[in-house]
Amino acid sequence: MTTLRSVTVPVGERSATIGLLEYLVLDEQLCWIRRQEGLVGFGEAARFTSSGPERFALAQQWWRAALAGADVENPLTQPGTGLVAFGSFAFSKRSPFESRLVIPEIVVGLRDGEAWVTYTTSDPEAEVTAETAVDTLARYLDDLPLYRQSDPADRIMPGMLSESEWKNAVARSVAHIAAGDLSKIVLARDIAVELGSPLVASQVLRELAVRYRDCWTYSVDGLIGSTPEMLIRVESGTAEARVLAGTLDRATAPDDEPDYAKRVLAGSAKQQHEHQIAIDSLTRALEPFTSSMTSHSEPFVLELPNVWHLASDVRAELAADETGAVPTPLTLIEALHPTAAVCGFPTSVAGELISELEHMDRGPYAGPVGWMDGAGNGEWGIALRGAVVETPTEVRLYAGCGIVAGSNPAAELEETWSKFRPMLEALGLDRPRVVPRRPSEFASAPAAS
């Protein structure tokens, strides 16, 4: 591949205090933000795409080659400095969706009060200096952010399955579980949003980052959202994950019962069972790469604006292999994905059943999304609470539910609407009447695992 040259420079005090929302100004930009900190990318210096079962391994090979040939000047030690790649991977190994890594031309980073800009180029004639980095960023920021008003023509359209068809799929899933075929399956469904005027993705991202500041707001090539679930975070040889399973809609909660979420979630055998399957799935896959691992003895209730979740945080010290190398973020996400939290258990059985029942290709939904740097640090979430921008006026939203013994189809349908809510609100929509689905034949979808 073409040799990359990169320089990272600290920037002024103002950038360290205003937060990264001020930099969400373009529709075609990359971002990973939580509580105003993280990374925002502009432009493109290099790109990798692949699909199929080898997508993670091929991405690893490409990234190693990029690092080996790069000339990097980085006086800082913060994760996210130096050469950085953003990425998004397909949920299914059989999906035609192209998984990707993108190295931006400009990255603005902010962490613990320290701000920086990284400039990367493949142009052998370009000057790679601090001045070039600042000037290039300024050019991206020339235009003021755009704003879009809700349009009376905005409407929600059904996806591949109508509501009744999806509830039937849930009932069939419960029957498979009762028959002993599997213990959990995560069923997703989609809806389409048709807008009367072009989407302003940067505005949607700003809305999500403000409303869901404890989630990780992401954007990679038209995949946008704000996920509450961290698949794996790697920093200086330590890995962390946040596992969610078990959901309660806040919209229907009583106002006079402060312990309602704890009572209903933590006190529910169904919710606890679903959560334990997800935790066991992740720790079992992570253990071979660790020297020690700890997690909560009991899940805690994570409070988000739209829902409550049962959550557990897992922390592990990574073990070096026989060559002395510590597992990379890409190695870990390949080993961990898909977890029971987004697929089910056993994974192979759940994956085949997902393909049969959902009648759609999930594409990047519920796949890994995030970033990594040249020092082996990275943050990879699960692409949840998000959408794919298909055209300037068409956006496809996805939401899923963990189905276990005792799951109720009507309740699970309502849970999907609670999970659509973050994106619908950010798009300026509530939950209007859904336009009846146009007649169409179900396309055969690839298997989901």
DOVEXDREN-397185 format. One record per residue (C-alpha): x, y, z. Coordinates in steps of 0.25 Angstrom, whole numbers, plus 2048, in hexadecimal, padded with zeros to 3 digits. Example, Ala and Ser with C-alpha at 12.3 -4.5 7.8 and 13.67 -1.06 7.14 Angstrom:
<rs>
[[831 7EE 81F]];
[[837 7FC 81D]];
</rs>
This chain:
<rs>
[[800 800 800]];
[[804 80F 7FF]];
[[80D 814 80A]];
[[806 81C 814]];
[[80C 828 81B]];
[[806 82E 828]];
[[808 838 832]];
[[800 83A 83F]];
[[801 848 846]];
[[7FA 84D 853]];
[[7F0 858 850]];
[[7EC 865 858]];
[[7E5 866 865]];
[[7D7 869 85F]];
[[7D7 85C 857]];
[[7D9 855 865]];
[[7CD 85C 86B]];
[[7C2 85D 861]];
[[7C1 84E 85E]];
[[7C0 846 851]];
[[7B2 84A 84E]];
[[7B7 857 848]];
[[7BE 84E 83D]];
[[7B2 847 839]];
[[7AF 84F 82D]];
[[7B0 846 820]];
[[7A7 83B 81C]];
[[7B2 832 817]];
[[7BB 832 823]];
[[7BF 827 82D]];
[[7BD 828 83C]];
[[7BE 821 849]];
[[7B9 82A 855]];
[[7B5 828 863]];
[[7B3 833 86D]];
[[7B8 83D 863]];
[[7C6 835 862]];
[[7CB 82C 858]];
[[7CF 82D 849]];
[[7C9 834 83D]];
[[7CF 831 82F]];
[[7CF 839 822]];
[[7D2 835 814]];
[[7DA 828 810]];
[[7E8 824 80F]];
[[7E6 815 80D]];
[[7DB 80B 80D]];
[[7DA 7FC 80E]];
[[7CD 7F4 80A]];
[[7CA 7E5 80B]];
[[7BE 7DC 80D]];
[[7BD 7CD 811]];
[[7C2 7C4 81C]];
[[7D0 7CA 81B]];
[[7CC 7D9 81C]];
[[7D3 7DA 82A]];
[[7E0 7D3 826]];
[[7E1 7DB 819]];
[[7DF 7E8 820]];
[[7EA 7E4 82A]];
[[7F3 7E1 81F]];
[[7F1 7EE 818]];
[[7F2 7F6 825]];
[[7FF 7F0 829]];
[[804 7F3 81B]];
[[800 801 81C]];
[[807 803 829]];
[[814 7FC 825]];
[[815 806 819]];
[[811 812 820]];
[[819 81E 824]];
[[812 823 831]];
[[816 82F 839]];
[[80F 82E 847]];
[[814 835 853]];
[[807 832 85B]];
[[804 825 863]];
[[7F5 826 863]];
[[7ED 81A 85D]];
[[7E8 81F 850]];
[[7F4 827 84C]];
[[7FD 823 840]];
[[7F8 81B 835]];
[[7E9 818 837]];
[[7DF 810 82F]];
[[7D0 810 831]];
[[7C8 803 82D]];
[[7BB 7FC 82B]];
[[7B9 7ED 829]];
[[7AD 7E5 824]];
[[7A6 7DD 82E]];
[[7A6 7D1 826]];
[[7B1 7CA 81F]];
[[7A8 7C7 813]];
[[7A3 7D5 812]];
[[7A7 7DD 805]];
[[7A9 7E9 80D]];
[[7B7 7EE 80C]];
[[7BE 7EF 819]];
[[7C8 7FB 819]];
[[7D3 802 820]];
[[7D5 811 81D]];
[[7E1 819 821]];
[[7DD 828 820]];
[[7E5 833 81B]];
[[7E2 83B 828]];
[[7DE 836 836]];
[[7DB 83F 841]];
[[7DC 838 84F]];
[[7D8 83C 85D]];
[[7DB 834 869]];
[[7DC 838 878]];
[[7DE 847 874]];
[[7E9 844 86A]];
[[7E5 848 85B]];
[[7ED 845 84F]];
[[7EC 844 840]];
[[7F2 839 837]];
[[7F5 83C 828]];
[[7F7 830 81F]];
[[7FA 830 810]];
[[7FE 826 805]];
[[803 831 7FC]];
[[813 830 7FC]];
[[813 83F 7F8]];
[[80B 844 804]];
[[811 84C 80F]];
[[80F 844 81C]];
[[810 84F 827]];
[[808 854 833]];
[[804 860 82A]];
[[7FF 857 81F]];
[[7F7 850 829]];
[[7F0 85C 82F]];
[[7EE 862 821]];
[[7E8 856 81C]];
[[7DE 855 827]];
[[7DA 863 826]];
[[7D6 860 817]];
[[7CD 855 81C]];
[[7C6 85F 826]];
[[7C4 86A 81B]];
[[7B5 867 81A]];
[[7AC 86A 825]];
[[7A4 85E 82A]];
[[796 85B 823]];
[[789 859 82A]];
[[77D 852 825]];
[[76F 855 829]];
[[765 849 82A]];
[[75D 848 81D]];
[[74E 845 81D]];
[[752 83B 812]];
[[75B 833 81B]];
[[755 825 81E]];
[[758 817 824]];
[[757 80B 81A]];
[[757 7FD 81E]];
[[763 7F4 81C]];
[[765 7E6 817]];
[[75A 7E1 821]];
[[74D 7E7 826]];
[[74B 7E8 834]];
[[742 7DC 834]];
[[74C 7D4 82C]];
[[757 7D8 836]];
[[74F 7D4 842]];
[[74C 7C6 83B]];
[[75B 7C5 839]];
[[75D 7C7 848]];
[[752 7BD 84B]];
[[75A 7B3 842]];
[[767 7B6 84A]];
[[760 7B3 857]];
[[75B 7A6 851]];
[[76A 7A2 84D]];
[[76F 7A6 85B]];
[[764 79D 862]];
[[768 792 858]];
[[776 793 85E]];
[[77C 797 851]];
[[783 7A3 857]];
[[782 7AB 864]];
[[782 7BA 85E]];
[[780 7C1 851]];
[[781 7CF 84E]];
[[777 7D3 843]];
[[778 7E1 83C]];
[[76F 7E8 833]];
[[770 7F5 82A]];
[[768 801 827]];
[[76A 80B 81C]];
[[769 81A 81E]];
[[766 822 811]];
[[769 831 813]];
[[763 83C 80B]];
[[770 844 80B]];
[[77F 83F 80B]];
[[784 839 819]];
[[78F 841 820]];
[[797 836 826]];
[[7A0 840 82F]];
[[793 845 835]];
[[78E 837 839]];
[[79C 834 83F]];
[[79C 840 847]];
[[78E 83D 84C]];
[[792 82F 850]];
[[79F 833 857]];
[[797 83D 85F]];
[[78B 834 863]];
[[793 828 865]];
[[7A0 82D 86B]];
[[7A3 820 872]];
[[7A3 818 865]];
[[7AD 818 85A]];
[[7A8 820 84E]];
[[7AE 81B 841]];
[[7AF 81E 832]];
[[7B6 816 828]];
[[7B2 817 819]];
[[7A3 819 81B]];
[[7A2 810 827]];
[[79D 819 832]];
[[798 817 840]];
[[79B 818 84F]];
[[79E 80A 856]];
[[79D 807 864]];
[[7A5 7FA 863]];
[[7B4 7F9 862]];
[[7B9 7EC 85C]];
[[7C8 7EE 85F]];
[[7D0 7FA 864]];
[[7DF 7F8 864]];
[[7E9 801 86A]];
[[7F8 7FE 86F]];
[[7F5 7EF 86F]];
[[7E8 7F0 877]];
[[7DB 7EC 871]];
[[7CD 7F1 875]];
[[7BF 7ED 870]];
[[7B1 7F2 874]];
[[7A6 7E7 872]];
[[798 7EA 871]];
[[78C 7E1 871]];
[[77F 7E3 878]];
[[777 7F0 874]];
[[76B 7F8 87A]];
[[765 803 873]];
[[765 810 87B]];
[[759 816 874]];
[[74F 80D 87B]];
[[756 80E 889]];
[[74D 813 895]];
[[752 820 89A]];
[[750 81D 8A9]];
[[759 810 8AA]];
[[768 814 8AA]];
[[76C 806 8AB]];
[[764 801 89F]];
[[76F 7FE 896]];
[[777 7F6 8A0]];
[[76B 7EE 8A5]];
[[766 7EB 897]];
[[774 7E8 890]];
[[77C 7E3 89C]];
[[770 7DB 8A1]];
[[76C 7D4 894]];
[[771 7C6 892]];
[[76F 7C8 883]];
[[778 7D5 883]];
[[782 7CF 88C]];
[[783 7C2 883]];
[[784 7CA 876]];
[[78F 7D2 87C]];
[[797 7C7 882]];
[[797 7C0 874]];
[[79D 7CD 86E]];
[[7A8 7CE 879]];
[[7AC 7BF 878]];
[[7AD 7C1 869]];
[[7B7 7CC 86A]];
[[7C0 7C7 875]];
[[7C1 7BA 86F]];
[[7C6 7C0 862]];
[[7CF 7CA 868]];
[[7D5 7C0 873]];
[[7E0 7BA 869]];
[[7E6 7C8 867]];
[[7E7 7CC 876]];
[[7F0 7C9 882]];
[[7E5 7CE 88B]];
[[7D6 7D3 88A]];
[[7CC 7D9 893]];
[[7BD 7DD 892]];
[[7B2 7E1 89B]];
[[7AC 7D6 8A3]];
[[79E 7DC 8A1]];
[[79A 7E5 895]];
[[797 7F3 897]];
[[78C 7FB 891]];
[[790 805 887]];
[[787 811 885]];
[[786 817 877]];
[[77C 821 873]];
[[773 817 86B]];
[[775 80A 873]];
[[77C 803 87F]];
[[785 7F7 87C]];
[[78B 7ED 885]];
[[79A 7EF 883]];
[[7A7 7E9 887]];
[[7B5 7EE 885]];
[[7C1 7E4 882]];
[[7CF 7E8 884]];
[[7DB 7DF 880]];
[[7EA 7DF 87F]];
[[7EF 7DA 872]];
[[7F9 7CF 871]];
[[804 7D0 867]];
[[806 7C4 85D]];
[[812 7BC 85B]];
[[819 7C7 853]];
[[816 7D1 85E]];
[[80B 7D8 856]];
[[7FE 7DD 85D]];
[[7F1 7DA 856]];
[[7ED 7E6 84D]];
[[7DF 7EC 84D]];
[[7DC 7E5 840]];
[[7E0 7D7 845]];
[[7D7 7D9 851]];
[[7CB 7DE 849]];
[[7CC 7D2 83F]];
[[7CC 7C9 84B]];
[[7C1 7CF 853]];
[[7B7 7D3 847]];
[[7AC 7CF 847]];
[[7A9 7CE 856]];
[[79C 7C9 85C]];
[[797 7D7 85E]];
[[795 7D9 84F]];
[[794 7CB 84A]];
[[790 7C1 854]];
[[795 7B3 859]];
[[79A 7AA 854]];
[[79F 7B4 84A]];
[[79F 7AB 83D]];
[[790 7A6 840]];
[[78C 7B5 843]];
[[793 7BA 837]];
[[78C 7B0 82D]];
[[77E 7B3 834]];
[[780 7C2 833]];
[[782 7C1 824]];
[[776 7B9 822]];
[[76D 7C2 82B]];
[[772 7D0 828]];
[[771 7D0 819]];
[[77C 7DA 818]];
[[78B 7DC 818]];
[[78F 7E4 824]];
[[79B 7EA 81D]];
[[7A3 7F2 827]];
[[797 7F2 832]];
[[79C 7EB 83F]];
[[7AA 7EA 839]];
[[7B7 7F0 83F]];
[[7B9 7FF 83D]];
[[7C4 807 842]];
[[7D2 80B 841]];
[[7E0 807 844]];
[[7EE 80D 844]];
[[7FC 809 841]];
[[800 806 84F]];
[[7F6 7FB 851]];
[[7EB 803 858]];
[[7DC 803 853]];
[[7CE 804 856]];
[[7C4 7FB 84F]];
[[7B5 7FC 852]];
[[7AA 7F4 84C]];
[[7A2 7FC 842]];
[[795 7FD 849]];
[[78B 809 84A]];
[[78E 80D 83C]];
[[78B 80E 82E]];
[[791 80D 820]];
[[78F 819 817]];
[[78C 813 809]];
[[789 820 801]];
[[788 82E 805]];
[[779 82C 809]];
[[779 81E 80D]];
[[77E 818 81A]];
[[77C 80A 81F]];
[[77B 807 82E]];
[[77D 7FA 835]];
[[77A 7F5 843]];
[[77A 7E7 849]];
[[776 7E0 856]];
[[77B 7D4 85D]];
[[771 7C9 85D]];
[[771 7BE 868]];
[[767 7B4 86E]];
[[75B 7BD 872]];
[[75D 7C8 868]];
[[750 7CF 864]];
[[74F 7D3 855]];
[[747 7DF 858]];
[[751 7E4 863]];
[[75D 7E1 85A]];
[[757 7EA 84F]];
[[755 7F5 859]];
[[763 7F4 85D]];
[[768 7F6 84F]];
[[760 803 84E]];
[[767 807 85B]];
[[775 804 854]];
[[771 80B 847]];
[[76D 818 850]];
[[77C 81E 851]];
[[77D 81E 841]];
[[76F 822 83F]];
[[770 82E 849]];
[[77D 832 843]];
[[777 832 835]];
[[76C 83B 83A]];
[[761 830 83A]];
[[759 82A 845]];
[[751 81E 842]];
[[746 821 838]];
[[73D 817 831]];
[[746 80E 829]];
[[742 80E 81A]];
[[73D 800 816]];
[[748 7F7 810]];
[[748 7F7 801]];
[[746 7E9 7FB]];
[[754 7E2 7F8]];
[[75A 7D5 7F8]];
[[764 7D2 803]];
[[772 7D1 7FE]];
[[77A 7C5 803]];
[[784 7CB 80D]];
[[792 7C5 810]];
[[794 7BE 81D]];
[[796 7C7 829]];
[[7A2 7C1 830]];
</rs>
